[in-house]
Amino acid sequence: WVKKILSGHNKWWFAYGTSGYNEEIRLRDNGMLYTLGTHVDMSSKVTDQLGTWRHVCLTWSLTTRAASVYYDGLLLGSGTTPSGRKVGVDGYVVLGNEFNSYGGGFGYPFGGELFKVNLFDKELSAAEVKEMADGGLCSEVEEKYGRSRYLKWEDMLLEEKSGNVTEIDVGCTPEPKEEDGEEENNSTEDCECEQGNRTTFSQWDLLRGEKFFNRTVSVELVTELKQAWAILGDFEGATVTERFISHFKFFHDGKSCGDD
């Protein structure tokens, strides 16, 4: 999801570059992009809507060599990449800019907002793209793709940031949990299992306590939590916030009480 805020057209919001070609994939906020060196320009079909969320998708197939551009679930057009050309595997991804050299040389900042940027290991069909767009900004339809969602938005948020980058709340709230007595939810939950009974306490609530919340993940904090979550050390340097807790919980959730 892309929200254009600044006028003008040289605003790159996604780029992937490799050692062999630093412009493998690049996407502007106006329907213009490059895929494996192929220029696909659909800007004449895109009307600027400043301050409006747009669902944008690029699909590509090695077999057909077609690079297709979708806006708000609708196919705008396609280009054809060179025969035998494949995506390099030693590349870097950058959000909100583009590469002028391998892994760097940034020069054209996006200056807008991004949400739920995901990369898949398959070519999405037109129906799949439309389902994501029609689901809206706050849907979770992309999560059903499992491992095919190769690079996940929640992973990217934990990566190093540079420049003027701020995480904001886009207003999506989780659906309310079922009350006691309603149909049992068999999905994974956070709870302490004692003598086979469920309790309302979550191990993740510990991170919201005064001892940990809004603290920088440091050697000392990791040591304090190590018995419970030794893997937390992988995120050293991040700050423990509500967003961090939800991401960490998503990646490393344990099984729910009552599971074998």
C-alpha positions as CSV (number, residue, x, y, z in Angstrom):
1,W,0.0,0.0,0.0
2,V,1.4,3.4,-1.1
3,K,0.3,6.9,-0.1
4,K,1.7,9.6,-2.2
5,I,2.2,12.9,-0.3
6,L,4.7,14.9,-2.3
7,S,3.9,16.1,-5.8
8,G,6.3,15.3,-8.6
9,H,7.1,12.0,-10.4
10,N,10.7,11.1,-9.5
11,K,9.7,9.5,-6.3
12,W,10.9,5.9,-5.9
13,W,9.3,3.9,-3.1
14,F,10.9,0.5,-3.7
15,A,14.1,-0.8,-5.2
16,Y,16.1,-4.0,-5.4
17,G,19.7,-3.9,-6.6
18,T,22.4,-6.6,-7.1
19,S,26.1,-6.6,-7.6
20,G,25.5,-7.2,-11.3
21,Y,22.8,-4.5,-11.8
22,N,21.9,-2.0,-9.1
23,E,18.5,-1.3,-10.8
24,E,17.1,-4.8,-11.0
25,I,13.6,-3.7,-9.8
26,R,12.5,-0.1,-9.1
27,L,9.0,1.3,-8.6
28,R,7.9,4.9,-8.7
29,D,4.7,6.3,-7.1
30,N,3.2,7.1,-10.5
31,G,3.0,3.7,-12.3
32,M,6.5,3.8,-13.8
33,L,8.9,1.0,-13.0
34,Y,11.9,-1.0,-14.1
35,T,12.1,-4.8,-14.0
36,L,15.3,-6.6,-14.9
37,G,16.3,-3.5,-17.0
38,T,12.9,-3.3,-18.7
39,H,11.2,0.0,-18.6
40,V,7.4,-0.3,-18.0
41,D,5.7,3.0,-18.0
42,M,2.0,3.1,-17.0
43,S,2.1,6.7,-15.7
44,S,-0.4,7.9,-18.3
45,K,-3.0,5.5,-16.7
46,V,-2.4,6.7,-13.1
47,T,-4.0,9.8,-11.7
48,D,-2.2,11.3,-8.8
49,Q,-4.2,11.2,-5.6
50,L,-2.2,12.9,-2.9
51,G,-2.8,11.7,0.6
52,T,-4.8,8.6,-0.6
53,W,-3.8,5.0,0.0
54,R,-3.4,3.0,-3.3
55,H,-2.8,-0.7,-3.6
56,V,0.1,-1.2,-6.0
57,C,1.4,-4.5,-7.2
58,L,4.1,-5.7,-9.7
59,T,4.1,-9.3,-10.8
60,W,6.7,-11.1,-12.9
61,S,7.0,-14.5,-14.5
62,L,10.3,-16.1,-15.6
63,T,8.3,-18.4,-18.0
64,T,6.3,-15.7,-19.8
65,R,8.8,-12.8,-19.0
66,A,5.8,-10.6,-18.4
67,A,6.1,-7.8,-15.8
68,S,2.6,-6.6,-15.0
69,V,1.5,-3.5,-13.1
70,Y,-1.7,-3.4,-11.0
71,Y,-3.2,-0.4,-9.3
72,D,-6.1,-0.9,-6.8
73,G,-6.5,-4.4,-8.1
74,L,-6.8,-3.5,-11.8
75,L,-4.2,-4.5,-14.4
76,L,-2.8,-1.4,-16.1
77,G,-0.5,-3.1,-18.5
78,S,2.6,-5.3,-18.9
79,G,6.2,-5.2,-20.3
80,T,8.4,-8.1,-21.5
81,T,11.8,-8.7,-19.9
82,P,14.8,-10.1,-21.8
83,S,14.9,-13.8,-22.6
84,G,16.9,-15.8,-20.0
85,R,17.1,-12.9,-17.6
86,K,16.7,-13.9,-13.9
87,V,16.6,-11.9,-10.7
88,G,20.0,-11.8,-9.0
89,V,20.2,-13.3,-5.5
90,D,22.9,-11.1,-3.9
91,G,20.9,-8.0,-3.7
92,Y,19.6,-5.4,-1.3
93,V,16.1,-4.1,-0.8
94,V,15.4,-0.4,0.0
95,L,12.0,1.1,0.8
96,G,11.4,4.8,0.2
97,N,14.4,5.4,-2.2
98,E,16.4,3.8,-5.0
99,F,20.0,2.7,-5.6
100,N,22.5,4.5,-7.6
101,S,25.2,2.0,-6.7
102,Y,25.4,-1.5,-5.2
103,G,23.7,-1.2,-1.8
104,G,23.8,2.6,-1.6
105,G,24.0,5.8,-3.5
106,F,20.5,6.9,-2.6
107,G,19.2,10.0,-4.4
108,Y,15.5,10.1,-4.9
109,P,13.5,9.8,-1.6
110,F,9.9,8.9,-1.8
111,G,8.5,11.2,0.9
112,G,5.2,9.4,1.4
113,E,3.8,6.5,3.4
114,L,4.1,2.7,2.9
115,F,2.2,-0.1,4.5
116,K,2.3,-3.9,4.2
117,V,5.0,-4.1,1.5
118,N,5.5,-7.9,0.9
119,L,7.5,-9.9,-1.6
120,F,6.3,-13.3,-2.8
121,D,8.2,-16.2,-4.2
122,K,5.5,-16.8,-6.9
123,E,3.7,-14.8,-9.5
124,L,0.4,-13.6,-8.1
125,S,-2.6,-14.1,-10.4
126,A,-4.9,-11.2,-11.3
127,A,-7.6,-12.6,-9.0
128,E,-5.1,-12.8,-6.1
129,V,-4.0,-9.2,-6.6
130,K,-7.6,-8.1,-6.7
131,E,-8.5,-10.0,-3.6
132,M,-5.7,-8.1,-1.7
133,A,-6.8,-4.7,-3.0
134,D,-10.5,-5.4,-2.4
135,G,-9.7,-6.5,1.2
136,G,-8.6,-3.0,2.0
137,L,-5.7,-1.6,4.0
138,C,-6.5,-3.4,7.2
139,S,-7.2,-6.9,5.8
140,E,-4.9,-9.8,6.6
141,V,-5.4,-11.7,3.3
142,E,-1.7,-11.7,2.5
143,E,-1.0,-13.9,5.6
144,K,-2.7,-16.9,4.0
145,Y,0.2,-17.3,1.6
146,G,2.5,-18.6,4.4
147,R,6.0,-19.2,3.2
148,S,5.2,-17.9,-0.2
149,R,5.3,-14.4,1.4
150,Y,9.1,-14.5,1.1
151,L,9.8,-11.0,2.5
152,K,7.3,-9.9,5.0
153,W,6.3,-6.3,6.0
154,E,6.8,-7.1,9.7
155,D,10.3,-8.3,9.0
156,M,11.2,-5.1,7.1
157,L,10.0,-3.0,10.0
158,L,12.7,-4.5,12.2
159,E,15.5,-3.7,9.8
160,E,17.9,-0.8,10.1
161,K,16.4,2.6,9.1
162,S,18.2,5.7,7.9
163,G,17.1,9.2,7.0
164,N,13.8,10.7,8.2
165,V,11.8,7.6,8.8
166,T,9.0,7.4,11.3
167,E,6.7,4.5,12.2
168,I,3.1,5.7,12.6
169,D,-0.3,4.1,13.4
170,V,-2.4,3.8,10.2
171,G,-5.5,3.1,12.3
172,C,-5.9,-0.7,11.8
173,T,-7.1,-2.3,15.0
174,P,-7.3,-6.1,15.6
175,E,-10.7,-7.7,15.7
176,P,-12.1,-8.1,19.3
177,K,-11.4,-11.4,21.0
178,E,-14.2,-13.8,21.7
179,E,-15.7,-13.6,25.2
180,D,-15.6,-16.5,27.5
181,G,-18.4,-19.0,26.7
182,E,-18.3,-18.3,23.0
183,E,-17.1,-20.7,20.4
184,E,-13.5,-21.9,21.2
185,N,-10.8,-20.4,19.1
186,N,-8.3,-23.1,18.2
187,S,-5.6,-20.7,16.9
188,T,-2.4,-20.1,18.8
189,E,-2.9,-18.0,21.9
190,D,-0.6,-16.6,24.6
191,C,-1.2,-18.1,28.0
192,E,0.4,-19.7,30.9
193,C,-0.6,-23.4,31.2
194,E,-1.0,-24.6,34.8
195,Q,-2.5,-28.0,35.6
196,G,-4.2,-28.1,32.2
197,N,-6.2,-24.9,32.8
198,R,-6.1,-21.6,30.8
199,T,-5.5,-18.3,32.5
200,T,-5.8,-14.8,31.2
201,F,-2.1,-14.0,31.8
202,S,0.1,-13.8,28.8
203,Q,3.9,-14.2,28.9
204,W,4.1,-11.3,26.5
205,D,2.5,-9.0,29.2
206,L,5.8,-9.0,30.9
207,L,7.2,-6.8,28.2
208,R,4.6,-4.2,28.9
209,G,5.7,-3.9,32.5
210,E,7.6,-0.9,33.8
211,K,10.7,-3.0,34.0
212,F,10.9,-3.5,30.2
213,F,8.5,-1.3,28.3
214,N,10.1,1.6,26.3
215,R,13.6,0.3,27.2
216,T,16.2,-0.2,24.6
217,V,17.1,-3.8,24.0
218,S,20.5,-4.1,25.6
219,V,22.7,-6.8,27.0
220,E,21.2,-6.2,30.5
221,L,17.6,-6.4,29.3
222,V,18.3,-9.5,27.2
223,T,20.0,-11.1,30.3
224,E,16.9,-10.4,32.4
225,L,14.7,-12.1,29.8
226,K,17.1,-14.8,28.6
227,Q,15.5,-17.7,30.4
228,A,12.2,-17.1,28.7
229,W,13.2,-15.8,25.3
230,A,16.9,-16.3,24.5
231,I,16.1,-15.4,20.9
232,L,15.2,-11.8,21.9
233,G,19.0,-11.1,21.5
234,D,18.5,-11.2,17.7
235,F,16.8,-7.8,18.0
236,E,19.4,-6.0,20.0
237,G,19.2,-2.3,19.3
238,A,15.4,-2.2,18.8
239,T,13.1,-0.5,21.3
240,V,10.4,-2.4,23.2
241,T,7.1,-0.8,22.1
242,E,3.7,-2.2,21.3
243,R,4.6,-2.6,17.7
244,F,7.8,-4.4,18.7
245,I,5.9,-6.8,20.9
246,S,3.4,-7.6,18.2
247,H,6.2,-8.3,15.7
248,F,8.2,-10.4,18.1
249,K,5.1,-12.3,19.2
250,F,4.2,-13.0,15.5
251,F,7.6,-14.5,14.7
252,H,8.2,-16.5,17.9
253,D,4.7,-17.5,19.2
254,G,4.6,-20.6,21.2
255,K,1.8,-23.2,21.0
256,S,-1.5,-22.5,22.7
257,C,-2.5,-24.2,26.0
258,G,-4.1,-27.6,25.4
259,D,-2.0,-28.3,22.3
260,D,0.1,-31.5,22.2
